[in-house]
Amino acid sequence: MEQTPLQGLEEKLQLLLQRYERLQKENQKLKRELENTQTLLAKSNLTIKTVQQQNDALKIGVQHWNTEEKKVLQHRIDGYLKDIETCLALLDA
């Protein structure tokens, strides 16, 4: 059975409406993901700022430390930097 031009147009309209609904849902999902990523980024930036402030505060007293104390501090700082890099890598994912 052949379709009339009107039936063909109605089918195309239905397909277009379905596609529009799918795109709307995908858009909402992407907006939620963006919001979550921005929240994570803000938390990570706050953590970075806090660690930098702590590091700056420690640098003031480091000049009077012996070599072993400085090594322990460097190890802790390296751990913090590794955690920060992990957070940043998660943000890039």
Residue pairs with C-beta under 8 A, 6 or more apart in sequence:
3 11
37 91
40 87
40 90
40 91
41 91
44 84
44 87
44 88
44 91
47 83
47 84
47 87
48 84
51 80
51 84
55 77
55 80
58 73
62 70
62 73
65 73
